[in-house]
Amino acid sequence: MSRDSFIHNPDPGSVIAGSSETEANQSDVSEKYLVVGLNNEWNLDKCPVMTRLPIKGRDIFGYSFQSRLPVEEIQFVDASQKGYARRFYPQYNLDSYTSFLYFLEGDETCGEGINWKIKSPADGTQIGLYFEPSKRTAVFEPGPLNPNYDMPKLKEDLTTADDVHGVGTLYNIDDPISTASKIFLMAGSPAAKIFIGIVHPAPYLILFLLALWSGKVAPIQIDVGIYQPVMNTEWLVVALIYLLVTLPIYFDVKDNMSEVYEIFAFGSKIRGRTRKALRIQSSAIIVMLNLLQPLFALGVSFYWALCLSENVFLNVVLNILALEFVSGLDDQVVDKFIHLYYKNASISLMISDITYNMDDEKEFWLESNSSRAMVTLALKEDIPNEMRWDLLTSSSKGLGLLGKMEDGRTCVSSFELDIFVFGPNSSQGNEDIIEKGGIILTEITNTAWRHSLGPKQRGLFLKHYPGLAALKPWEGNMNISGAELWSWHEHFITYIVNNNPVTSLNASYNHFSDDAIILMCEKLKGNKKLQSLRLCGCLMTNDGAIAFSKLLRCNSVLRDCWLTHIVGISDSGAFALASALTEGDDANHTLLTLHMAGTSVSDECKKKCIDLTNGRMIFEGSNITNYIREN
């Protein structure tokens, strides 16, 4: 990092005028923080000091400066410590001057070169910096310093996969679903476990009732006796049929049963014998009982073939095959259920705090054919589920969760496990998102983010972990309606929209005040991709409507906008919007519709706006029809 001597004169706007009482309170506080890196200045003696903002109950520091470089790179440094003994740098890197980020603490070497990058749209742009050490947050906003700035109030215990030394991987819901995927799906989704747990035992009940009928009712209705063949070759045919039916069942049961045993052992190593372990093991038992159904059916069909065929050879053959068909009915129902409700879903396994029975660095990984970094990277890739299981359990090419060393020692004694199921049609996992979203977001792949999460789940991530959610790909329609977002979420929304191919933004029914709307409109002026914008039901007033009118004058890409059910917009706001669509050289002639039903605009004003805009402003459902009829 360059620390050439280039003197930076602190901007006078960084000092906030206040009462003598406020100044006295500030003079008693020993906390003092520097902004380093402005204009490439890293000499601490020449870096400006941040001002404590007079916000009751909050330790927020601020500084305002005018940009001189296209990209300013900065860090914050505790001035009460010697040199860079306590520096603050971003946990995640959003290259935008409107970013909000968590930060990490470092020292002389830790954090070196990891800077916030503040992009300035033009030389001399005023930018306000806000820094709250106790909450690990920093915000950059265009404009002068606001002494009453409301810092975001997010979870203080942001935990990521790196924090817990974890390894994450995503199981795909394959078709047909594999044994491991089905077990982990049931362990992660109570709804799936209940349904599958009811359907899979159904053939047992059918076979039991048929066996009961065979013993009590069949002797009354038909002649029960051992089949007497006419030709000896009939026994040969029966033997061949049984062989061809039995062999696939045997191989299938043997292969899948070994996988069930492994997953059962996997569950037994989860630390503390928690409910997660019990869910995995009970799900494994359900799958194991399902695997044994064909063998039970084979035994019943053997009795039917020998004793209930009424001495007709064709009945012998049909009795053998009929019950095997019954034993597979539940699998078809379960596969249809999973395909219907969990299509494109993913099962996230987060394994953390692995306890090895030896020094993993000096013994385990030295004997392994791979490395921790390679295994961790491979588990994040889109690979077959069988390979994924090997990477988790194998001692030669994976984490060794179920493996043994060459001398017979078990590699791993215990670990922590979190299971999350995400799908477009599933609301399961909301509590997990709120509690452990930081872990999930650092492990979930971009493919799973695009296809396995529904709008509600993405909205929850954005609400509670916006700094991480903003790093994920957002494309096409960004629907965060009703996500209960607040004004400070505007930082992330505009960052996402301006840095992703988002063509439609539905941010309706959130708690956005005029301040947020004004900032959002300012930052979207240069957007060349957004065609549809919905801000229905927000807390906007005429001030926000006026800011929106300025956005319309600068943006020729928007085609449809919705500002419905906003009671704070009255006649003055509506006239400002109508003027933006009709008056001046910069009037917007490309917007097709501006929906404003449910506002406080008077009937007289509505008619004037409709006439001025040739029906482009729509206040009621029949607005266009009435306009055409009257004109």
N, C-alpha and C positions, 0 to 999 in steps of 0.2 A: 504494500500500500504506500502510495506516495505521500510524503509529509513535507513537501517543499514549502519554503517560507513565502506565503502570499497573504498579506495582511487583509483580514476581512473586517470591515467596519460594521458593528452591530446596527441593525435597522432600528431607528428610533421608535418605530411602531411596535417593537417587541416589549416595551415598557408600558404598563397599563396605569393610567392615572386613577388614583383612588384616594380614599380618605386617609388622614394621618393615622387613624386606628388600624386600618388595613396594613399600612406600611410598617407600623410598629409591630404588628403580629408577624409580618414576614421577616422582620429583622431578628425576631427571636428564634426563628427556625434555622437549624444548622444545615438542612438539606439544600444542596446546590448542584445543579446539573448543567453540563455544557452541551452545545450542539457542535459536533466536530465534523469536518468534511465539506462544509459549505465553501463553494468556490475552490474546492480542492485544498482546503486549509486544514492540516492535521496537527499543527503546532498548538498544543493545549493552551499555551499562554495567550494566544491570539484568537481563541474561539469564544463566541458569545455565550453569556449565561442566560438560562431560561428563567422566566418569571413565574412565581407561584400565583395561580389564579384565585381570586377571592370567592371560591365556591365552598359553602359550608359543608363540613363533614367529608370533603374529598381533598386529597393531596394531588392536585393536577397542576402541571407546569406547562407553560406555553411560550412560544417564540414565533415571531412573524418576520419574514424576509422577502426580498424581491429577488427572483431568480435571475442569475446571470449566465448560467450554463444550460444547454439543452437537457441535460440529465444531471441532477445534483445527487451525489452519493453521501449519505450521512450516517452517523451513529450518535448515541448519547453516552456521556461519560459522567460518572459521579465525581464532582469536583472536590469532595471532601477526602477522597483517596489519592494516593500518589500515582501520578501518570495515568496509565490505562489499567490500573489494578481492578477497577470495576467498570466495565463497559457494557453497553446494551446493544444488541444487534437482532435482526429479524429472525423469527423461527421459520417463517415461510416467506418466499420472495414473490411479491406482486409488483410488477414494474409499472406502477401508476401513482401519480401524485395524489390520488383520492383514496389511497389504500388505508386499511385498518389492519393491524397485525398484532399478534402476540410477539413478545420478544424474549430472548434468552439473555442470561448474564454470562459475561466472560471476563478475561483478564488480559495481561500483556500479550499472550499468544492465542488464547481461546477466543474465537470470534474475529480474528484478524482477517480483513478483506471481505467480510460478510456484511454488506451495507444495504440500507434502504435506498432504493433508486427512485427519485422523485422526478418524473418527467414534467417538463414545463412546456405548455403549448406555445408560449411566446416569451421572448426576453423581457424581463421586468415584471413578470406576473407575480402578484402578491400571494404568498402561501403562508398559512398558519399551521404551526406544529403544536400538537397536544400530546402530553406524555404523563402517564399515571403509573409510577413505579410499583405501587402496592398491588395493582391489578394486572401488571405485565402487559399493558396495552399502549399503543401509540397510534395517533391518527394524523393524517395530513389533509388539509382542506384548502381549496383556493379561497382567497380573500383575506382581509385583515384579521387579526386575532380577536376572538370573541371571548370576553372575560367570563361569560356565563355558559360556556360551551358544555353540552351534555355528553359526557363520554359514554361509550357503549358499556352496558352492564352485562357482561357475559359470565359463563362459568369460569370460576377461578382455577378449577382443577382440570385444566385441559390436559388430557393424557393421550399420547399417541403410541403406536406400536414401538417406536424407538424408546419411549420412556420406560416401557415394561419389558424391553428386550424380547420382543415377541416375533413370531413368524406367522404370517397369515397366508391362507390359500382359499380359493373358491371352488367348491364342488358344483359342477353343472348338473342340472336336472336333465339327464340324458333320456333317450327314447329308444328302446324300452329302458326304464329306470333300473340302475344297477343296485345290487344289494347294499353297498355302502351308502349310496345317495339316498336310498329309501330310509335307512336307519338314521342318518343324520338329519333328513327332512323331518322325521317324526320327533327326533330329539329337539329340534329347533322350533317346530310349529305344533302347538297343542291341537289345533284343529285337524291337521293331517294325521296326528297320532290317534285321535278319537275315531276318525272315519276309517282309517286303515285297520285299527285295532278291532273295529266292529265287523268289517267286511271279511277280513282274512279268516276268522274262525267259522264263517258261515258254511263252507263245504264240510267242515267237521260235523256240524249239526245235521246237515243233509245226510251225510254218510252214516251218522249214528241212527237217524230215524229210519234210513233204508235197512240198516242192519237189524234194527228192532222189528221192522216189518218182515224181514226175511225169516226171523225166528218165530214170530207169533201169527202173522197173517198169511204169509206165503203158503204154509202147509194146508191151509184151509182152501185157498183159491186155486192152487196148481199142484201138480204132482211133483213132489220134491224127491230127488234121487240122483245118484251119481250117473253122469252121462255115459251111455254105452255107444261107442263109435261103430259105424258100419264098416269103415275101412280103417286100417291101422295108420294110414297116412294122415288121418284127421288129427291124431295126437301130435304128429310132426308139425302140422300147420299151426296148431295151438301153441306148441313149444316155441316155434319161430316167432309167432306174434308176441308172446310174452317176452321173449328175448329182446326183440326190437323195441318193445315198449319200455322194458325195464332198464336197458343200458343207458339211454339218454337221461332217464330219471336218476340213475345212479351217479353218472358223471356230473349232472347238474347239482345234485344234492351235495356230493363230495366237494365240488369246487366252491359252491356258495357257502357251505357250512364251515369250511376252513376260514373264509372271510368273516363270517359271523363270529367265530371263536376269537379271531384277531381283534375285531372291534369290541367284543366283550372284554378282552384283556386290555385294550386301549382305554376303555371306560374305567377299569379298575385302577388305572394309574393316575386318574385325575385327583389332584390333591384334596384331602379332607373328606372324601366320599360325599360330595355335595349332591344336590338334586340333579345337577348336570350329569354326573356319573350314573345316577339311577335312571335318568331319562334315556341315556344311551343304552344301558344294559337292558332295560325293560323293552326298548324298541328292538334290540337285537333278539330278545326272546320271542317277540311277536313274529319277526321274520323267520326265525328258526322253526317255529311251529308251522308256519306256512310252507316252508321247504319240505317238511315231513308229510304233508297232505297226500302227495301222489303215492307214497309208500303205503299209507293207510288205505287209500282207494284201491291200490293194487291187491291188498289182502282181501278186501271185501269183494272185488271183482273176481278173484280166484274162486271164492265160494259160490258166487252167482254162476260163473261159467261151468263149474262142475255139477252143481246141485239144482239150479233153477233154470236150466235150458230146455226143460221138457223134452229132452232127448232129440233136439233139433240142432244140427251143427251150426247153422247160421246164428241161432240164439247164443251159442257159446262165444262166437266171434264178437257179436254185438255187445254182450255183457262185459267182455274184457275192455272194449273201447269206451263204452258209455260212461263208466265211473271215472275214467281218466279225464274225460271231457268235463265232468262235474268239478273235479279238483282244480281245474284251471279257470273256472268262471270268475272267481274272486280276483285273480290277477288281472283279468281284462277290465273289471270294474275299477280296480285301483289305478291301473294305468290311465284309463279315461279320466278319472278324477284328477290325477296329478297333471295330466296334459291340459285339462280345462282350467284348473285353478292355479297351477304353478308353472305354466308355460313361460319360458324365458326367465324363470326365477334362478337364483343362485343361493348356495349355502356357504356362508363364510365361516371358516374355522380359524380361530385366533388362538394359537398355542404360545404360552408365555411362561417365563420362570422355570425352564426345564432344569431339573436336578439330575445330574449324571452321577453314577456310582464311581466315577474316577475323575481325574483331571481331564476335562474334555479337550482342552487345547493341546496338552502334552501327550495324551494317550488316544482318546477317541478319534480326533480328526487326523492324527498321524497315521492311524491304521486305515482310515477311510480312503476310498478312491475319489472322494470329492472334497469340497470345503464348505464351511458354513455359508460363505457369501454366495457360492454357486448354487447351493440347495435353496437358499432363501430366494434368490432371483428366479430359479426354475419354478418354484411353487407359485409365483405370481403370474406365470405365463399361462397361456391357454393350451393346456396339455390334457391327454386322456386321464380319466379318473383313476384308472389302474396305475398309471405312472405316478400320479399324485400321491396315491397311497404308499407306493414304494418309497417315494422321497420322504414321506413322514416317518415310516417305520423301519426301513432298512438301515443296518449298521454299516454296510459297505458303500452305499451311494446316497444315503439320506440322513435324517436327524437321529435315527436309531431309537425311536420311541419304543419299539418292540424288539429291537435287535439284541444280539449278544456279541461279546468280544471273542476273539479266537480262543482265549483260555476259558470260555464258558460263562464269564461274568455278564450279568444283565447290564445293559448300557444305561438305561434310564430308570429311576425309581419313581418319579412323580413329575407332574407339570400342571399348569393351570390351563383351562380351556373355556373359551366362549364360543357359542354357536349363534349365528344370526341368519335368518331366512328372509330374503328380499325378493319380491316379485311385483309386477305392475298391478296385480289384482289382490295383493295381500297387504293388510294393514298390520300384520304381525311384525313386531320388532320396533314399534314406536318407542316404548320405554327403553329398549336397548340403544336406540339412536340418541335419546336424551342423555342416557347415563354413560355410554361408551362410544359415542360417535367419533371422537378423535381417533380411537384405535381403528374403527371400521374404515374411516375415510383414508387413512394412510395405507391401508391394505387393499381396498377394493379397486379392481382394475377399471380402466376407462370403458371397456366393453360392458362390464357389469353395470357401471354407472349409467350408461346409455340405455341398456335394454332390460335390466333387472329391477330398476327402481321406478316406482310410480311418482306422480307429481307431489302427493302428500309427503312421501318419504324424502324427496329432494327438498321440499319446503322445510321439513323438520331439520334436516342437516343445515340448510342455510340459516335457519333461525338460531340454532344453538352453536354451530361451528362454521360461521360464515367464512373465516379466513381459509379453512381447508376446502369448503364446498366451492369457493370461487376458483380454486385451482383445477376443478374437474371440468370436462368438456360439456358445454351447454349448446344445443343446436336447435334450430327451428323454433318451435313454440316453447317459450319459457313460462310455464304456468305455476305461479306461486300464490294464486288467489286463496285468501282465507288462511294463510300460513301464520297469521298473528305476528307479522314482522313490525318493527318499530322504525322510527325515523332514521336512526343511525344505521339501519341495514341498507340505506340508500347507497352508502359507499360501495358495497359489494354488488348490489344490483346493477349499478351503472358500470362498474368494472367488468362484470360478466357480459353485459349487453355490448359494450364497446370492444371487447376482446374475443368474442366468439361469434360464430355465424347465427346469431339469434335474429329471426325475422318477425317474431311476435312475442310481446311481453304482456302477460296478464298478471298485474300486481294489485288486483282489486281486493277490497275488504281487508286492508291492513291498516295499521295505525300511523299513517303518514301525515304529518302536519305540513303547514305551508313551507317551513324551513326545508324539509326534505324534498318537497315538490320543486321548490325553487332551485335547489342544488341539482336535482335530477334533470330538470329541463336545461339547465346550463351545460351539463356534461353530455347531454344527448344531441346538442345542436349540430355537432359534426358527424353524427352517426349516419352511415350511408347504407345500412342493411335493414334497419328496423322499419317494418311496413305497418304493423298493427300495435297499438298501445292502449291498454285498459287500466284505468285508475279508479274504477267505480267504488263508491262507498268509503272513500278515504276522508280524512279530516281537512280537506282543502277548503279555503275560502276564496274570496275574490282576488286576494293577493296571489294565491297559487294559480288562479285562472289567468291572471295577467302574465305571470311567468310562463304559463303554458302557451299563451298567445305569442310570446317572443320566440319560443321554440318553433312554433308553426311558421313564423316568418323566416327562420334560418334553415328549415328542413324541408326538402322537396321530395323525400323518399316515403314518408308516412302516407298511408292511403286511408286508414280507418282508425278513429280514436273514440274511446268511450269514457265519458266523465259523468256517468249516470249515478243517481241516488247519492248526490253530494248536496246536502241542504245548505252548505256554506256558500254556494255560488248563487248570486242574485243577478240583478239587471246589469250592474257595472261590469261584472266579470263576463257575462254573456256578450255584452257589447264589445268588450276588448277582444274576445275570440272572433266575433263576427268581423270586426275591423281587420284582424290579422288575415282573414280569408278574402278580403275584398279591397282594402284601401292601401295605397302606397305602392312604390316600386317593388318593395319586398313582400307584397301580399302573396299568400300561399294559394296557388291555383291548381295544385296537384292533389290535395286532400279530397277524397271522395265523400266521406261522411264523418260528421262529428256528433256523436250521440250524447244527448244531455237530458234524457228523461229523469224525472224525480229530483230536479233541482228546485231552487226557490225563485226561479225566474218568473216574472209576471207574464200574464197572457198577452198583454200588449207588446212587451219586449220580445216574447217568443215570435209573434207574428212579424215584427220588424226584422229580427235576425233571420228568419226563414226567407223573407223577401230579399234581404241584402245578399244572402249566400245562395240564392236560387235553390233552396231546399237542401243544401248540404248540411246545415245544422238541423238535427232531428231531435225534437222534444217529446214526441209521442210516436206510437207504433204506426199511426196512419198519417204521419207528417208529410211524407212524400206524395201519397195519394191525394191529400187535400191540396197540396201546393199545385200539383199538375191540374187538378180539377178547377181550381180558382184562376189559373193562368192559361 
